[in-house]
Amino acid sequence: MAGYVTNSGTGASAGTRPKHLTEPPFVRWLLLGITFLFLGLVLLLPLVAVLVEALAKGFQVYVASITEPDARAAIRLTLLVAAIAVPLNTLFGVAAAWAIAKFSFKGKNLLITLIDLPFAVSPVISGLVFVLLFGAQGVLGPWLQSHDMKIIFALPGIVLATMFVTFPFVARELLPVMQAQGSSEEEAAASMGAGGWRIFWNITLPNIKWGLLYGVILCNARAMGEFGAVSVVSGHIRGMTNTVPLHIEILYNEYQFTASFAVASLLVLLAVATMIAKSLLEWKTRSQWEAGEKGEHANAN
């Protein structure tokens, strides 16, 4: 029967579905309506509400809220933590993904499980782990005090907590990309006498650049928005160890609602920029993949 593939395997025009698998139009519209309604209520409406509340008392109040000394200190600290944690996680992610995708070794599955661990562990618990290790009453606390080194309630603790929460992002974005590409190109280059660094810079990195950038963007967004782990190790010292999310919490608890929403709008804008960058990278990756597919078909013909 024309129009779809029958049970006997005879068939049909490509892309046509069997009649018994074709949904009525109202089902498709119903599913789309539920989807957009859910996204509107749960995602878009809260984001719009934040921006509206941030500008409720005028643009001058908004600017004053995000430029007052404590807010500027929180923004500086957030940017500093991201500037330290994201590059380190990028190096780890590239090394881990390269090792897992390109080599066979004992403990590979264990390494993958450990990379996924921060997704399963509550950020608050990860912060408590660092307190138990580096706090005044922790395992290494007395030694750190004797050497006048401070990790908890200081920048190092905030960086460590942020790194723990965000280190899977780059590795997890690169791993499927590297596994899909295989190692044939690297092996061919090695057989021609190319060294490891030359292979990485000339072959591996160009092939993974969009996935790498995607992972870095997600890692940076999570680093700047992390609350739970940082809240435990920071000490909430105003103007010193408060990141932007912690500063928002303090303002809200003090009933400074307009100021809290004004500072929160910075994270909203970061989220919007992240989504736009994510969409652009997905479009770029898809375009390159389609171009590669067309080239392969052209060569085959």
N, C-alpha and C positions, 0 to 999 in steps of 0.2 A: 504494500500500500504506500503510495507516494506521500512524501511529506515528513516521514520519520522512519527511524530504524526499527524494523520488526524483530520479533524474537528469533526468526530464522537467520538474521544478520543481513538481509537484503535491505536496501536502503534508499537513500534519500538525500535531500539537499542538506548541506552542512549548516549547522546552527539552528535547525528546526527541532523543536521538542515534541515528544509524543502528546497526543491530545489529552490522555489521562494524567499527564504531568503538568499541563498548562493551567495556571490558576485563573479564575475569573477576574476581570478587571477590578471589581470592588475589593477583592482580597488584597491585591497589590496596593491599592490606594489606602486601604485600612492599615496595612502594615507600615506604609510610608508615613501615614498620619500619626500613628502611635510613636514611631521613631522620632519624628520631628517634634512632636509634642513633649516627649520625654526629654530630648536634648534642650528644647526651649526652656522647660521648667527647671531642670536640674543643672544645666550648664550655662546657657546664654543669659537667662533672667538674673541669676546671682551676679554674673560679671557686670551686666548693665547696672544693676542696683549699686554695686560698689562705686562705679564711676559717677553715678548720679549723686550719691551721698557725699562723695569726695568733693564735688563742685556745688553742693547745696548752699553754702554760704559765700559763694563767689570765688573767682579765680585768685584774687589776692590772698584770701585765707588759705586756699589750696597751696599756693606757692610758699606762703609762710610756714605751713605745716611740714612741708618736705625739705625746707631749708633751715629750720631751727637747729641749734647745735647738736642735740641728741639724735635727731633724724639724720643729720649729715654724718655723725659718727657711726651710726648703724649702717648707713649706705656704704661708707668707706670700708668698714669691717667686712661686710658681706662681699664686696668686690674683691677685697684682699684674700678672703678665704677661698673664693671661687678661683682666683688667679693662681693660688697654690695647689688646691685640690684637683682641679680639672686637668692641668697638664700632667700631674703625677698619675692620675687615673687613666689618662690617655696612653702614657707610656706602658703602664701595666696592661691595659686592654689590648694594645697592639701585640705586646710580647705574649700574653696568654692566648689570644686568638691564633697567633702565628704558630705557637707550640702545639696547640690542640689540633689545628686544621692541617698542619704540614708534617707532623711527626707522629709516630706510634710509640707509646711508652706505657709502662705500668703506672696505674694511678690516674689515667686520663679521665675516667668517669668521676673519680673522687674530686679532681680539680674542677670539673664542670659543676659538680654539686656545691663545692665551696664558693664558686663564683656566684651561684644563685642564692647563697645563704642570706644576704641582706634583704632579699625579696621576701623571705619567710620570717625573719626575725623583726620584731617590733623595733622601731628606731629608739624608743625609750629604753628598751632593754640593752641595745648596743651602747647607748650613753652610759648606762649603769655599769656595763662591763669596763669601760674606761675609768670610771670612778673607782671601781674595785682594784684596778691595776695601778693607777697613778694618783689616786686621792691620798689625803694626809694619812688615813688609816688603811690604805691599800697595800698591795704586795710590794710595790716599789716606792711607796710614799716616803718612808723614812730615808731611803737612799737619796731620793730626789731632794728632800729637804736639807740633807747634810751637804749636798752639792749646790744648794741655792738654785735649783731648777724647778720651775713651775709649769705644769701642764694643764691640770684641771683649773677651771676658772681663769683661763688665759688663752691666748691665741693658739698655741699648739694643740690643746685639747679640742678646741672648736674645729680645727683643721682635721684632726684625726677622726673625730666623729663624722664630719662631713664626707671624708674620704671613704669611710666604712659604708656609709649609706649609699654612696653614688658610684662605687667602683665597678658594679656589674654592667653599667650602661654601655660603655664603649666596647667592652669585650663581647657582650651579647649582641651588639649590632654588627660587629665585624665577623664573628664566628660563622654564621650562615653564609656570608658573602665569600669568605675564604674557602669554606668547604665546597661551595658550588663551583668555584673556579678551579679547584684542584691544584696540583703542583707541577703540571706538565711544563708550563712555561719556565718556572724556576729551574726544573731539572735540565731542560734544554740549555738554558743559560749557563748552568754549572758545568755541563758537559763541554761547553765551549771555552771554559776557563774563567768565567766571571766569578768574582768574590762575593761573599755573603752580603756586604753592605751595598755593593753595586747592584746585585740582584734585587735587594729590597727597594732601593731608591728608584731604579729604572723600570722594574716590572711589578713588584708587589704593591708598592704605594700607589702608583697610578690606577691600579685595578680596584683598590679599596677606598679611594679618596672620598667618594660621596658617602659611603657607609660610615667612614671614619668621621666625617664632618657631621653627619646625622647623629652619631653617638655622642660627639662632643657637645652638640647643641642640647641634647636631652640631659646630659650629665651636668652641664652648666645651669640649666633651668632648675633641676632638682637641688643642686648645691645652693643656689640662691634662695630657694624656697623651703629648705629643710628647717623643721621646727623641733621635732621630738628629741632627737639625739643631742642637738645643740643646746636645747633647753636644759638638759640634765648636766652638761659639762661646763656651761658658761657662767653660772652663778648669777645671771641677770644683773650684772653691774652696769648701771646706766651710763651711757657715754663711753664705755670701755669694752664690755663683752657682749653687748646686745647687738644681734644681727637684725635685719629688717623684720623678719617674722616675730622675733621676741619684742622688738620695739612696738609693733602693732598690738601685740597682746597687752603690754603695759598701758598703752594709751586707751585701749578699749576698757580695761579693768578700772581705769581712772575716770571713766565716763567722758573721755575726750573723743566722742564718736566721729566728728568731722575730721579731726587730725588722724585718727586711726584709719579711716577709709581713704584719706588722701595718701597716706604712706602705702596702704594696701593696693592702691591703684597702680603703683609702680610694679608690683608683682603681677597684677593683671595685664599690664602692658607687656611685661616680659613674657607672659604666657601667650599672648596674642602674637608677639614677634616670633616665639618659638613655633607656634602652629603654622605661621606663614612660611618660615624657613623650612619646616618639615615638609610642607606641601610642595615647595619649590624643589627641594632635594628629591622627593619622591617622583616628581614630574621629570626632573633631569635624569634620574636613574632609569625610569621607565623609557624615556626617549632613547637613551644610549642602548638599552637592552633591545628595543625594537629595531634600532638601526643595525645593531649587530646581527639580529635575526635575519633582517633583509639581506645583509651582506653575505651571510652564510647560504641563504637560499639562492642568491644570485651566483655565487661561486659554484654551488651544486649544479645549477642549470648550465 
